[in-house]
Amino acid sequence: MRPEDLKLVPEKEGIPVTVELLEELGSDAFLHASVRGSEGLQVIVARVDPQDPPPKGSDVALAPTAAHLHWFETASGNRIA
C-alpha cells in the first residue's frame, strides 16, 4: 500500500496501530505506525493531514482507501480485482 492510500478512521472502522514516528515535511506529514500481524510487529506508513497529525505514542486506526485495493489469488498470485 502507498502511504496516500491509507487514511485515519474511527477506532472500530480500521486497523488498530500505534504511532511510532511522525515525519512533518511542510505540506505533508507521514505517520509511521506499528501493527501486530501474523508475523509479529510490522511498521506501516500513512500520509496524514499535516495540520492535525496524531501525536507519537497514540493509538489510532488506519484503513485503506477502497478504490485503491488490489486483490490477488493466494495460490497463483494472479490479480483478481
Buried (B, 14 or more C-beta within 10 A) or exposed (E): BEBBBBBBBEEEEBBEBBBBEBBEEEEEBBBBBBEEEEEEEEEBBBBBEBEEBBEEEEEBBBBBEEEEEEEEEEEEEEEEE
